[in-house]
Amino acid sequence: MDDLLCNEREDDSIAVVPIDPARLEDWRAHAIPETAAWARNTGFSAKPGSTCLVPGRRGKLAGVLVGADATDDPWALAGVPEVIPAGAYHLDSRWSSHGLERAALGWALAAYRFTRYRKQPEPPAARLFPGSVAAAETARRLAGAVARVRDLINTPANDMMPKDLAAAVSELATRHGADIRVVTGQALLDAGYPAIHAVGRASTHRPRLIDLTWGDPQAPCLTLLGKGVCFDSGGLDIKPASGMRLMKKDMGGAAHAIGLADLVMSAALPVRLRLLVPAVENAIAGNAYRPGDVLATRKGLTVEVDNTDAEGRIVLSDALTEGAADTPDLMVDFATLTGAARIALGTELPAMFCNDEAVAAGIAEAGRDVHDEVWRMPLHAPYRALIESKVADIANSASQPHGGAITAALFLQAFVPDVIPWAHFDIMAWNTKAKPARPVGGEAMALRAVFEFLERRYRT
């Protein structure tokens, strides 16, 4: 995708002209008469996402008209590369720098294909000069991070187990000069991560805690965490086949944390970054953890297992405790944690839980600004009673099904000290239907929102 965005306008490039439907008549009045007549005669109404290919002399393409009613929508031009021939194009608009980079992002992501296992038709090699070198560079960086998240999620579990997640983080560390530590298998117990070990011990793929650090030790500490359940059978509380079919995506939180860490390091944000990924397979074997078991955690809290299919919060408990040990300036976790969040908000809107009003407001505002919205859900303290246990400090699942996303977030909050600003994202990480530049499959959700917030928080 990198080669689809140009730093300079090519001499023979073709104009891509976005037109607001509300200003269509004004455009017609000032356009070349032949072009305006062609657009009218072909029925071009500038409906958002619609296109009109304008012919030139000798059968060549003279220009591309695109309906666009927002000047900063990353998907405004996303459908264009699919309907135009290969070649060089430039964006002919008066959009702001933000509008240019977001349009370029959508253009680049329109070329995304997951081709690891089969060849797919290549999209037209339509190169775009968005109008700014800075816009092209920013869009490249964002598109690369989104593609990385998608690739990790789309990869099936036979090629994306804990060791493979560790390899992905190791590659990241090598590329950015970061340090990495991986605690594996029995060593998890020796190092004090019993909850991660308990969930992952039944798999032939040994569980791991992946720990990356980067940046100036004197800078504000930013800790990112991601649920890395590489496949979730449900454990002894086994899922039905329909519920298990997409569970390769249950490491989607880890993919998001890895993608965001890559963005932070690529942008050289002035932070001390720490990335923590507890990576396991929730499998079934004679040594699998059971309903009713009481598990130890790194924090010292004991957890009664109400449901072995609520495993993500258990592995995150040890990672959150480890991350909190640095008393970071901010801690953010991503997890494909609950179906309850999808019931509440649908599959496209990520749920955000946050213990800090300024952080919550800042992320929500950033999400709206970059068209990557999130929706804040409450850490409703009275619901904490729903995960009380008669035999342990806390239960991993509520005794009744209501408010499941909230009780899951409250479970995680039990492992986060009140003094640490913390945001938790309960995400789908998957497109259930195709849209321009957003194919069915793994998807980055809230990634751009959080990165925009981090830019604002640490750049100024």
C-alpha positions in Angstrom: 0.0 0.0 0.0 2.9 2.3 0.6 3.6 2.9 -3.1 0.0 4.1 -3.7 0.6 7.4 -2.1 3.0 9.8 -3.9 5.1 12.6 -2.4 5.0 14.6 -5.6 2.4 15.2 -8.3 3.3 13.4 -11.5 3.1 15.4 -14.7 0.5 13.3 -16.4 -1.6 12.7 -13.3 -5.4 12.9 -13.5 -7.5 15.1 -11.2 -9.8 13.5 -8.7 -12.4 16.2 -7.8 -14.5 15.8 -4.7 -17.9 17.5 -5.0 -20.3 18.3 -2.2 -23.9 17.5 -3.3 -25.0 20.7 -1.7 -22.6 22.6 -4.0 -23.2 20.6 -7.2 -25.0 23.5 -9.0 -22.3 25.9 -8.1 -19.7 23.4 -9.5 -21.7 23.1 -12.7 -21.8 26.8 -13.2 -18.0 27.1 -13.0 -16.9 23.8 -14.6 -15.8 23.4 -18.2 -19.1 23.2 -20.1 -18.4 19.9 -21.7 -17.5 18.3 -18.3 -20.6 19.8 -16.7 -22.8 18.4 -19.5 -21.2 15.0 -19.3 -21.8 14.8 -15.5 -25.5 15.9 -16.0 -26.1 13.5 -18.9 -24.7 10.6 -17.0 -26.8 11.3 -14.0 -24.0 12.2 -11.6 -25.7 13.7 -8.5 -22.6 13.9 -6.3 -24.2 11.4 -3.9 -21.5 10.5 -1.3 -19.4 7.7 -2.7 -20.6 8.0 -6.3 -18.2 8.6 -9.1 -18.2 10.0 -12.6 -15.3 9.2 -15.0 -14.9 12.1 -17.4 -13.6 11.2 -20.9 -10.9 13.2 -22.6 -9.4 13.3 -26.0 -8.4 10.1 -27.9 -10.3 8.0 -25.4 -8.2 8.9 -22.4 -9.5 9.6 -18.9 -9.6 13.3 -18.2 -10.8 13.4 -14.6 -12.7 11.7 -11.9 -15.6 13.3 -10.1 -16.5 12.0 -6.6 -19.5 12.8 -4.4 -18.2 13.8 -0.9 -20.2 15.7 1.7 -17.5 15.7 4.3 -14.0 17.2 3.9 -12.3 15.0 6.5 -14.0 11.6 6.1 -11.3 8.9 5.7 -13.7 6.9 3.5 -14.7 9.7 1.1 -12.4 8.4 -1.7 -12.2 4.8 -0.5 -14.4 3.5 -3.4 -12.6 5.3 -6.2 -9.5 3.0 -6.7 -11.9 0.1 -7.4 -13.5 1.9 -10.4 -10.6 3.7 -12.1 -7.8 2.4 -14.3 -4.2 2.1 -13.2 -2.3 5.3 -13.4 -1.3 8.5 -11.5 -3.9 10.8 -9.9 -3.9 13.9 -7.8 -6.5 15.2 -5.4 -8.0 18.5 -6.7 -9.6 20.1 -3.6 -9.2 22.8 -1.0 -9.5 20.4 1.9 -7.5 21.0 5.0 -4.3 19.1 5.8 -6.4 16.8 8.0 -8.8 16.2 5.2 -6.0 15.4 2.8 -4.4 12.8 5.0 -7.7 11.1 5.9 -8.7 10.9 2.3 -5.3 9.4 1.5 -5.7 6.9 4.3 -8.9 5.6 2.8 -7.3 5.5 -0.7 -4.4 3.4 0.6 -6.6 1.0 2.6 -8.8 0.4 -0.5 -5.8 -1.7 -1.7 -5.8 -4.0 1.4 -6.0 -7.7 0.6 -5.3 -10.6 2.9 -3.4 -12.8 0.4 -1.3 -15.1 2.7 -3.1 -18.3 1.6 -4.5 -17.6 -1.8 -4.0 -15.1 -4.6 -6.7 -12.5 -5.0 -7.2 -10.0 -7.8 -4.9 -7.1 -7.4 -6.6 -3.7 -7.2 -5.7 -1.2 -9.9 -2.3 0.4 -9.2 -3.9 3.9 -8.8 -1.3 6.2 -7.3 -2.5 9.3 -5.6 -0.8 12.6 -4.7 -3.0 13.8 -1.9 -1.7 17.4 -2.1 0.8 17.3 0.7 3.9 15.3 1.5 3.1 15.4 5.2 -0.4 14.1 4.4 1.0 11.2 2.4 3.5 10.2 5.1 0.9 10.3 7.9 -1.6 8.3 5.8 1.1 5.7 5.0 1.9 5.3 8.7 -1.8 4.9 9.7 -2.6 2.6 6.8 0.4 0.4 7.6 -0.8 0.1 11.2 -4.3 -0.8 10.3 -3.2 -3.3 7.7 -0.9 -4.9 10.4 -3.8 -5.2 12.8 -6.0 -6.8 10.1 -3.3 -9.2 9.0 -2.7 -10.4 12.6 -6.4 -11.0 13.2 -7.1 -12.6 9.8 -4.3 -15.1 10.2 -5.8 -18.5 11.3 -4.9 -19.9 14.7 -2.7 -22.7 13.2 -0.3 -19.9 12.2 -1.1 -17.4 15.0 -0.4 -19.0 18.3 1.4 -17.5 21.3 4.8 -18.0 19.8 3.7 -16.3 16.6 2.4 -13.3 18.6 5.8 -13.2 20.3 7.5 -13.2 16.9 5.4 -10.3 15.7 6.3 -8.3 18.8 10.0 -9.3 18.4 10.0 -8.0 14.8 8.6 -4.7 16.1 11.3 -4.5 18.7 14.0 -5.1 16.2 12.6 -2.5 13.8 12.4 0.2 16.5 15.3 -0.7 18.7 13.1 -1.7 21.6 13.8 -4.3 24.3 11.7 -7.4 24.6 11.2 -10.0 27.3 9.1 -13.2 26.8 8.1 -15.3 29.8 7.0 -18.8 28.7 5.3 -21.8 30.1 6.4 -23.0 33.5 8.5 -19.8 33.9 5.2 -17.9 34.2 4.6 -19.5 37.6 8.2 -18.9 38.7 7.9 -15.2 37.7 4.6 -14.7 39.4 2.0 -14.8 36.6 -0.2 -17.7 37.7 -3.4 -16.5 36.1 -1.9 -16.4 32.6 -0.4 -19.9 33.1 -3.7 -21.3 34.4 -5.7 -20.3 31.4 -3.1 -21.4 28.9 -1.7 -24.6 30.5 -4.0 -27.0 28.7 -2.7 -26.1 25.2 0.2 -27.7 23.5 1.2 -24.1 22.6 2.8 -22.8 25.8 1.4 -19.5 27.2 3.5 -16.4 27.3 3.7 -12.9 28.6 5.2 -10.7 26.0 6.8 -7.5 27.4 8.3 -4.8 25.1 9.8 -1.5 26.4 11.0 1.5 24.3 11.8 5.2 24.7 13.4 7.5 27.3 13.1 6.1 30.8 12.6 9.7 32.0 9.6 10.3 29.8 6.0 9.8 30.9 5.2 6.1 30.9 2.5 4.9 28.5 1.5 1.2 29.0 -0.5 -0.6 26.3 -2.0 -4.0 26.8 -3.9 -6.4 24.6 -5.8 -9.7 25.2 -3.9 -12.3 23.2 -6.2 -15.4 23.3 -5.0 -16.9 20.1 -8.0 -19.3 19.9 -10.9 -19.6 22.3 -12.6 -23.0 22.5 -14.4 -21.7 25.6 -12.4 -24.3 27.7 -14.5 -26.8 29.6 -17.5 -24.5 29.3 -17.1 -25.2 25.6 -18.5 -22.9 22.9 -21.0 -24.2 20.3 -19.5 -24.6 16.8 -21.1 -21.3 15.7 -19.6 -19.4 18.6 -16.2 -21.0 18.0 -16.0 -20.3 14.2 -14.4 -16.9 14.4 -12.4 -17.4 17.6 -9.1 -16.9 15.7 -9.9 -13.2 16.2 -9.9 -13.5 20.0 -6.3 -12.1 19.9 -7.7 -9.0 18.3 -6.9 -6.9 21.4 -3.3 -7.9 21.2 -3.3 -7.0 17.5 -4.6 -3.5 18.4 -2.0 -3.0 21.1 0.8 -4.1 18.8 -0.5 -1.8 16.0 -0.8 1.1 18.4 2.7 0.5 19.8 4.0 0.5 16.2 2.4 3.9 15.6 3.7 5.4 18.9 7.3 4.3 18.0 7.1 5.2 14.3 5.9 8.7 15.3 8.6 8.9 18.0 6.1 10.1 20.6 8.0 11.4 23.7 6.9 8.6 26.0 8.4 5.6 27.8 6.3 2.9 26.1 5.6 -0.5 27.5 3.6 -3.1 25.6 2.2 -6.2 27.5 0.5 -9.1 25.7 -0.6 -12.1 27.7 -0.8 -14.8 24.9 -2.6 -18.1 25.4 -4.8 -20.6 23.8 -7.9 -21.5 25.8 -7.9 -25.2 25.1 -9.4 -28.4 26.5 -7.3 -31.2 28.1 -7.0 -33.1 31.3 -5.2 -30.3 33.0 -7.5 -27.5 31.8 -8.8 -25.1 34.5 -12.3 -25.9 35.6 -15.5 -24.1 36.6 -15.4 -23.7 40.4 -11.6 -23.6 40.5 -10.0 -20.8 42.5 -7.0 -19.2 40.8 -4.2 -17.1 42.2 -3.2 -13.8 40.4 -0.1 -11.7 40.4 -1.8 -9.0 42.5 -2.6 -11.6 45.2 -6.4 -11.5 44.7 -8.0 -14.9 44.3 -10.4 -15.5 41.4 -13.3 -18.1 41.5 -13.9 -19.4 38.0 -17.6 -19.1 37.3 -17.1 -19.7 33.6 -14.0 -20.9 31.7 -15.2 -19.0 28.6 -14.5 -15.7 30.5 -10.8 -16.3 30.2 -9.6 -13.0 28.6 -10.2 -11.0 31.8 -8.2 -13.6 33.8 -5.1 -13.4 31.6 -5.4 -9.6 31.5 -5.5 -9.5 35.4 -1.8 -10.5 35.6 -0.8 -8.2 32.8 -2.6 -5.2 34.3 -0.9 -5.8 37.7 2.4 -5.9 35.9 1.7 -2.8 34.0 0.5 -0.9 37.1 3.8 -1.6 38.8 5.4 1.2 36.8 2.7 3.6 37.9 2.3 4.8 34.3 1.0 8.1 33.3 -1.7 6.2 31.3 -2.7 2.6 30.8 -4.8 1.4 27.9 -6.0 -2.1 27.1 -7.8 -3.6 24.2 -9.8 -6.8 24.3 -12.4 -8.8 22.4 -13.9 -9.3 25.8 -17.7 -9.7 25.7 -20.6 -10.4 23.5 -22.6 -8.1 25.8 -20.8 -5.1 24.4 -21.9 -6.1 20.9 -25.4 -6.5 22.1 -25.4 -3.0 23.6 -23.6 -1.2 20.8 -23.5 -3.4 17.7 -20.5 -4.7 15.9 -19.1 -1.4 14.6 -19.0 0.8 17.7 -16.3 0.0 20.3 -17.2 0.2 24.0 -14.9 2.4 26.1 -14.6 2.2 29.9 -12.4 4.7 31.7 -11.7 5.8 35.2 -10.6 9.3 34.3 -13.0 12.0 33.0 -10.4 14.0 31.1 -9.0 10.9 29.4 -12.4 9.6 28.5 -13.5 13.0 27.1 -10.2 13.4 25.2 -10.4 10.0 23.5 -14.1 10.5 22.6 -13.3 13.9 21.1 -10.3 12.5 19.2 -12.5 9.6 17.9 -15.1 12.0 16.6 -12.5 14.2 14.9 -10.9 11.3 13.0 -14.1 9.4 12.2 -13.2 6.5 14.5 -15.8 6.9 17.2 -16.0 5.1 20.5 -18.9 5.1 23.0 -18.2 5.4 26.7 -19.9 2.8 29.0 -20.2 3.2 32.8 -18.0 1.6 35.4 -21.1 1.3 37.5 -19.8 0.5 41.0 -23.0 -1.2 42.4 -22.6 -3.9 39.7 -19.4 -5.0 41.5 -21.6 -7.0 43.8 -22.5 -9.2 40.8 -19.0 -10.6 40.7 -18.5 -11.2 44.4 -17.6 -14.7 45.4 -18.3 -16.7 48.5 -15.1 -18.6 48.4 -12.6 -16.1 46.7 -11.9 -12.4 46.5 -13.7 -12.1 43.1 -15.5 -14.2 40.5 -14.6 -14.0 36.8 -18.2 -13.9 35.7 -21.5 -12.7 37.0 -24.2 -15.0 38.2 -26.7 -13.4 35.9 -26.3 -12.3 32.2 -27.2 -8.6 32.4 -24.6 -5.9 32.1 -21.9 -8.3 31.0 -19.6 -5.8 29.5 -19.8 -3.7 32.7 -19.1 -6.5 35.0 -16.2 -7.6 32.8 -14.7 -4.1 33.0 -15.3 -4.0 36.8 -13.3 -7.2 37.1 -10.4 -5.6 35.2 -10.7 -2.5 37.3 -10.0 -4.5 40.4 -6.5 -4.9 39.1 -5.9 -1.3 38.3 -4.9 1.1 41.1 -7.3 4.2 41.3 -4.3 6.6 40.9 -3.6 5.3 37.4 -5.6 6.8 34.5 -6.9 3.7 32.6 -9.0 3.1 29.5 -10.4 -0.3 28.5 -11.8 -1.0 25.0 -14.2 -3.9 24.5 -14.0 -4.4 20.7 -15.4 -6.6 18.0 -12.2 -6.3 15.8 -14.1 -7.7 12.8 -16.1 -6.3 9.9 -19.2 -8.4 9.5 -20.1 -6.7 6.2 -18.0 -5.1 3.5 -17.7 -1.4 2.9 -15.2 0.6 0.7 -11.7 -0.1 2.0 -13.2 -2.1 4.9 -13.5 -5.8 3.7 -15.1 -8.5 5.8 -12.5 -9.7 8.3 -10.2 -8.3 10.9 -10.5 -4.6 11.6 -8.8 -1.9 13.6 -11.4 -0.3 15.9 -10.6 2.7 18.1 -7.0 2.5 17.0 -6.9 5.8 15.2 -9.0 7.5 18.0 -6.5 6.5 20.7 -3.5 7.4 18.6 -4.9 10.8 17.9 -5.5 11.3 21.6 -1.9 10.2 22.4 -0.6 12.7 19.8 -2.5 15.5 21.5 -1.6 14.4 25.0 2.1 14.0 24.5 3.0 16.3 21.6 2.0 19.5 23.4 
